Amino acid sequence: MAAGRLILLALAGAMLGAQAAPSAYDLAGRFVRRVPNGDITGARFTTTDTVLIVPADRGSAYVSMDLSFFNGHECSIAGMARMEGARLVLRDPDAQGFDGAPCRLEIWRQSGRLRWDDGEGTCRSNCGARGGFNDTMRWSARRVISRAEQARILVQARRPRDP
């Protein structure tokens, strides 16, 4: 009887110590930041960067990024991403980097920040001259997306695009 309790206690301790594998739900949300910006004429204005992560299930999420840069340059990308380890990975077969490598954008959480990186600029064709996919946003910028809005976004994301 005592041995059985010890085994149960050991199993319970192991389960508490083991962490669940990261999922798309862990990264879900709408991340928004306002950024002071400008152009070559000297004009000053504020732009808004938005990152949207809507989980479809534990292993995948719809990702949309709209980022602004100096002189009106932008980076935009959207599509379904899959979890690979602790990172969401978005692959865009229609985009590529300077060297022709296919677009591969990784998104993850690290030290209170949402981070993203496309390696050596593999998603470069999705950006204007001064833009790029290698940045972070404060995790505290995250806003929860309602289930109704998540469902609407996923339905739109799955619709076939017009040619």
Phi, psi and omega per residue, in radians:
M1 nan -0.832 3.139
A2 -1.136 -0.650 3.124
A3 -1.124 -0.681 3.115
G4 -1.090 -0.693 3.117
R5 -1.162 -0.677 3.113
L6 -1.108 -0.718 3.113
I7 -1.105 -0.791 3.110
L8 -1.066 -0.736 3.107
L9 -1.116 -0.711 3.113
A10 -1.111 -0.757 3.111
L11 -1.119 -0.754 3.119
A12 -1.080 -0.740 3.109
G13 -1.113 -0.700 3.117
A14 -1.135 -0.690 -3.142
M15 -1.179 -0.664 3.109
L16 -1.193 -0.635 -3.128
G17 -1.308 -0.486 -3.127
A18 -1.390 2.306 3.108
Q19 -1.704 2.508 3.090
A20 -1.175 2.583 3.098
A21 -1.083 2.459 3.121
P22 -1.004 2.574 3.125
S23 -2.291 2.980 3.109
A24 -1.071 -0.512 3.120
Y25 -1.092 -0.521 -3.127
D26 -1.188 -0.379 -3.104
L27 -1.842 -0.046 -3.012
A28 -1.083 2.503 3.031
G29 2.602 3.067 3.033
R30 -1.936 2.121 -3.133
F31 -1.909 2.182 -3.091
V32 -2.313 2.411 3.017
R33 -2.475 2.506 3.066
R34 -1.739 2.341 -3.007
V35 -2.224 2.239 3.016
P36 -1.119 2.368 -3.064
N37 -2.481 -3.135 -3.133
G38 -2.973 -3.042 3.102
D39 -2.483 3.125 -3.031
I40 -1.216 -0.242 3.089
T41 -1.401 -0.154 -3.098
G42 1.693 -0.047 3.113
A43 -1.093 2.510 3.091
R44 -2.118 2.410 -3.138
F45 -2.761 3.013 3.140
T46 -1.980 2.358 3.078
T47 -2.010 2.883 -3.126
T48 -2.129 2.168 3.036
D49 -1.691 2.411 -3.131
T50 -2.328 2.306 3.010
V51 -2.154 2.206 -3.113
L52 -2.095 2.211 3.098
I53 -2.238 1.985 -3.089
V54 -2.118 1.901 -3.104
P55 -1.196 2.399 3.000
A56 -1.621 -0.568 3.081
D57 -2.876 -3.009 -3.103
R58 -1.045 -0.553 -3.004
G59 -1.829 0.049 -3.134
S60 -2.645 2.739 3.138
A61 -2.689 2.626 2.968
Y62 -1.433 2.301 -3.133
V63 -2.156 2.375 3.050
S64 -2.401 2.285 3.106
M65 -2.264 2.319 3.011
D66 -2.292 1.934 -3.057
L67 -2.121 2.486 -3.125
S68 -1.997 2.599 -3.104
F69 -2.398 3.058 -3.123
F70 -0.936 2.522 3.055
N71 1.158 0.427 3.064
G72 1.432 0.133 3.116
H73 -1.312 2.587 -3.070
E74 -2.410 2.782 2.941
C75 -2.211 2.320 3.087
S76 -2.444 2.440 3.086
I77 -2.701 2.584 3.105
A78 -2.712 2.550 3.082
G79 2.819 3.124 3.125
M80 -1.462 2.311 3.124
A81 -2.027 2.675 3.131
R82 -2.033 2.570 3.045
M83 -1.269 2.293 3.008
E84 -2.275 1.735 -3.004
G85 1.208 -2.210 -3.124
A86 -1.673 0.181 -3.072
R87 -2.127 2.518 2.958
L88 -1.477 2.351 -3.140
V89 -2.154 2.083 3.099
L90 -1.791 2.185 3.103
R91 -2.001 2.216 3.130
D92 -2.041 1.801 -3.070
P93 -1.162 -0.310 -3.132
D94 -1.567 -0.094 -3.117
A95 -2.007 2.731 3.125
Q96 -2.731 2.926 3.115
G97 -1.601 -3.061 -3.132
F98 -1.037 -0.624 -3.085
D99 -1.548 0.113 3.126
G100 1.505 0.004 3.121
A101 -1.138 2.484 3.133
P102 -1.191 2.596 -3.110
C103 -1.113 2.219 3.091
R104 -2.477 1.864 -3.096
L105 -1.913 2.169 3.119
E106 -1.804 2.441 -3.135
I107 -2.299 2.311 -3.132
W108 -2.732 2.930 3.083
R109 -1.809 2.351 3.132
Q110 -2.646 2.158 3.036
S111 0.866 0.950 3.071
G112 1.256 0.325 -3.133
R113 -2.387 2.608 2.925
L114 -1.606 2.224 -3.088
R115 -2.064 2.652 3.020
W116 -2.582 2.609 -3.086
D117 -2.771 2.413 3.078
D118 -1.932 0.573 3.071
G119 1.135 -2.114 -3.109
E120 -1.619 0.720 3.094
G121 1.329 0.608 -3.069
T122 -1.187 -0.312 3.128
C123 -1.843 0.407 -3.039
R124 -0.990 -0.568 -3.095
S125 -1.216 -0.140 3.086
N126 -1.610 0.141 -3.019
C127 -2.255 2.701 2.954
G128 -1.326 3.126 -3.020
A129 -1.005 -0.629 -3.063
R130 -1.769 0.149 -3.081
G131 -1.773 2.926 3.083
G132 -3.040 2.810 -3.141
F133 -1.837 1.270 3.059
N134 -2.655 1.577 -3.014
D135 -2.791 -3.095 3.084
T136 -2.465 2.866 3.017
M137 -2.475 2.525 3.133
R138 -1.032 2.372 3.091
W139 -1.077 -0.539 -3.141
S140 -1.177 -0.204 3.069
A141 -1.357 -0.113 -3.091
R142 -1.232 2.354 3.034
R143 -2.157 2.436 3.129
V144 -1.251 2.482 3.095
I145 -1.812 2.272 -3.118
S146 -1.086 2.716 3.120
R147 -1.059 -0.672 3.137
A148 -1.098 -0.760 3.122
E149 -1.204 -0.666 3.080
Q150 -1.019 -0.806 -3.134
A151 -1.069 -0.745 3.137
R152 -1.103 -0.771 -3.130
I153 -1.105 -0.764 -3.125
L154 -1.155 -0.657 3.093
V155 -1.087 -0.808 3.129
Q156 -1.120 -0.678 -3.114
A157 -1.158 -0.494 -3.090
R158 -1.561 -0.134 3.111
R159 -1.197 2.451 3.067
P160 -1.134 2.510 3.124
R161 -1.492 2.547 3.067
D162 -1.257 2.462 3.136
P163 -1.240 nan nan
